[in-house]
């Protein structure tokens, strides 16, 4: 059943499922980040000085501490006014530009919901490779990497053995190859759609021909006769004619001619046993 411009009921239900799934995923990601931020804060209320100190400590740890530094920057960015946050960056993190701070926060947000990616970056790949992957891959591709350990066909071992520059080039080539494949497939689909449209236009023209219009009228007239026959059959009192096998046989022959269109007739009409015809030569008993 159609629901107008909103699509069929099944389509609306499917859309609702997708929306709910996206909402659940976003909620799960937010919950994962909130949990990490609480652990970063030690379960204590926000305190600017303590967060700054822990964030600085994260930077001092180098690659292994960049995740913690990103969490600290997220807290400062969320809790402080814009101008205060800018002053904190300038005063306490002089080597970190706003762009770099954004990258650290992006890395921490992604790693908080992708535990295997986080582990890979902290133990093997490093922050720079992790950030390169985040900036080169879609969210779905990063989730695939977290689940399978591969992205664009590259394994963790292959990525680990690449330099950051080599990884950037490899991911860029993979993206360009994928985009070309999508463009080719899209172009082929467009060609097929154009051919289908031409055929539909041809059929539409043919269906508008006078002889076909006459055929449509005949079909409609035939349907009307069938409907009339059905109405007549519905009015037959089968109990009164059941004893006359010839009448019953004629009625059944009519229903057989109509075929599937008599499905609305009561099922017991066709299920009743037809009386045996009288034997030729009369009754010998």
Buried (B, 14 or more C-beta within 10 A) or exposed (E): EEEEEEEEEEEEEEEEEEEEEEEEEEEEBEEBBEEBBEEBBEEEEEEEEBBBEBBBEBBEEEBEBBBBBBBBBBBBBEEBEEEEBEEBBEEBBEEBEEEBBBBBBBBBBBBBBBEBBBBBBBEBBBBBBBBBBBEBBEEEBBBBBBEEBBBBEBEBEBBBEBEBEEBBEBBEEBBEEEEEEEEEEEEEEEEEEEEEEEEEEEEEEEEEEEEEEEEEEEEEEEEEEBEEBBEEBEEBEBEEBBEEBEBBEEBBEBBEEBEEBBEEBEEEBEEEEEEEEEEEEEEEE
